[in-house]
Amino acid sequence: MILLTLGVALFTLIHLYPCYGAEHRLHLRERLGENRYKGLFSLLVFIAIAFIIAGWRMASPLPLYFLPAWGPLAMMGMMPIALILFFSGQGQNHFRRWLVHPQLLGTLIWALAHLLVNSEARSLVLFGGIGLWALVSIVWISWRDWQQALRPAANWKATGISTGAGLVATALLIFWGHGWLTGIALR
């Protein structure tokens, strides 16, 4: 469980760093150069994900709470929405125009959906930690950028692409990807 916790902590700290350490980040970027900075960031994210995967597999599934009977149904409804929002983080789509942080909101919905169907300690660490990071990021970025940034232009083509990408990702996860990624097949 320690490796999983370290991985989630590293992942969240790496992603919170640009929010809270903006000046330090700018200084580090200037010192290292753009490509080295991005390389270091990517390397740390890769290490965090490796810790998360290894820690998840090593942690025993110790149940912590009772799952609601409606959890699986809620999960089936929430996950397509989460993936559509996740894929809406880029481009000139309507989700990004009106929700401002659709990718983070999609991540938060993903985490909550998984907590409705997984009651063990390792799930609380992984999904709770990532969900908490998404929530803190939404609040912090919204507070920091309050009425400073104009809402991006939106078009229906980009909205359709985001929606299609989210639905394709949902289908891939249901029929193949979830089992491959996590070892837990959904079919």
N, C-alpha and C positions, 0 to 999 in steps of 0.2 A: 504494500500500500504506500510505502514511503516513496518509491520510484514514481508511482502514478501521481502522488501529491506534488512531488518535485516537478514533474513534467507539466502538470496543469499550472502550477505557480510560475514556472519559467515562461510558458506560453502566454499567460495573462500579463505578466510583467513586461515581456517584450512588446506586447500590443498596447499596453498602457503607457509605455515610455514616451511615444510621440505626443500623447496628450499632456502628460504631467511634466515632462522634461524637454519641452520644445526648444528652449535656448541651448541646453546641453546637447540635444540632438543636432541642432544646427552647427554648433562648434565641432562636434564629432564628425559630422558630414564634411565639413571644410577640411578637417585634419586628415581624414582617411581618403577623401574623394568619393564621388557619388557611387561608382561601381564597387569599391571596397566596402562602403557602408552597406549597400544593398546585399552584397555577398555575406557580410557578417550577420546582418539581420536574417537572411535566408538560412544560414548555417545554424543559428540559434533556434529558429523555428523548427528546422529539421531535427535538431537534437531534442527539443521539447516534445515533438510528435513521437520520436523514437522512445523516449522515456514513458510517454503516455501509453503507447502500444505495449511495451514490455511490462510496464507496471500493471496495466489492465489484465494482461494474461497471467501474471504472477499472483495477483490479489485474489483471495478467496471470496466467493459471492455470499457474504454474510448479510441476511435480510435485516433491515432496520425498521421498516414500517409496512403496514398493510396497504396493498394496492386497491384503488377504487375499481369496482366492477365495470365502470364505464371508461376506464383508462384506454383499453385497446381501440375502442370506437373513436375516442377523442384523438388518439394518436393518428389514426387513419385520416382524420379530417385536418389535423394540424400540420402534418408533414408536407403535403403538397403546397400548402400556403407558405410554410417555412422555406422550402426550396425555391419557390417562385420569388419570394422576397430576397433570398440570398443571391439569386442571379440578377436581381434588379439593382444591385449596388453600383453598377456602371451603366453608362449609356443614358440617352435622353428619353427615359420612360416615365410614365405617369406615377408609378410607385415611388420613384426617387423624387419626383417633383413634390408630391404631397406628404410623403412619410419622412423625408429628409435622410433617415438612416435605415433604409429597408434591409440592407445586408445584416446589420447588427440586430434589427428586430427579428429577422428570419432566424438568426442564431439563437436568440432568446426563446423563440417559439420552439425551435428544435430541442433545446435543452429541457424546457418544460414538458414537452411531449414525451421525451425519453424518461423523465422522472415519474410520469404517470404509468409507465409499464415496467420500470426497473426499480426495485426497492432495496437493492443491496448497497453496502457502504461504498463500494468502488464506483457505483453509478452516481451516488450523491457527490462524491469528490469530483468526478469527471463532468457530469452534466450540470451539477450545481455550481462548480467552479467556473466553467465556461459561460453558463447563464448569468452568473453574477458579474463576470467581466463584461459581457454584452450590455447588461443593464447599467453598470457604472459608466461604460463608454458612451452610451446613448445620453445619459444625464450630463456627463461632463462636456461632451462635444456640443450638445444643445445649449448648455449654459455659456460655454466659451464663445460660441458663434451666434448667440442670440441676435437675430435680425441684422447680422452683418453680411451674410451671404445671400445673394439673390437666389430664388428658386430656379433651378435649371429649366430650360425649355423642354417640352416633352412632345413626342409623337407616338402615334398608335403602332407604327412598325416596330419601334424599339420596345414598346410595351408587349407586343405580340412575341417578339424574340425572347424577352425575359420570361414570359409566361410559358412559352414552348420549351425553353431550356429547363425550367423548373419541373415541368411535367415529364419531360424525357428523363431527367435525373431521378424523379420519383419512380418511374417505371423501371429504370435500370437498377435502382436499389432494391425494389421489390423482387424482381425476377432473377437478379444475379449479384449485384454489387455489395449488398449488405452482408451476405454470406461470405463473400470473398474478403471484404474489409475487416469484418469483425468475427467471423467464424460462426455467426448466428444467422442462419438462413431464415428469410421471412415467408417462404413458401414450403 
